[in-house]
Amino acid sequence: MPPDEPPENVRTPAPRGRGGHWRPPSDRLLAWVAELRAGGTTWPAVADRVGKSESAVSRWPRKYPDRWLVAMLAAERRQALD
């Protein structure tokens, strides 16, 4: 079952960095998104739950493939144990 509440400190939007670029998602936020996806939550629902745009969160697996793989494998492992 996907977590209903975010890990600590992930609901606040990342401030814009220099040049107007967004910072990459924190490891905690990426792990939460992976948990939600591993539990079958759709991208629109994930985006709504974490307070980010659907286009942003659905790009993370392609934009951060190494980090996403680690987060997804851990999430799937936890799902299998539940």
Number of C-alpha atoms within 10 A of each C-alpha: 12 16 11 9 11 15 12 9 10 18 14 10 13 13 10 10 9 8 6 8 9 12 12 12 17 12 13 15 19 22 22 24 29 27 25 23 18 22 16 13 17 14 18 14 14 22 18 12 16 20 14 16 13 16 11 12 20 16 11 17 16 10 13 13 12 10 15 19 13 13 23 21 15 16 22 16 13 14 14 9 7 7
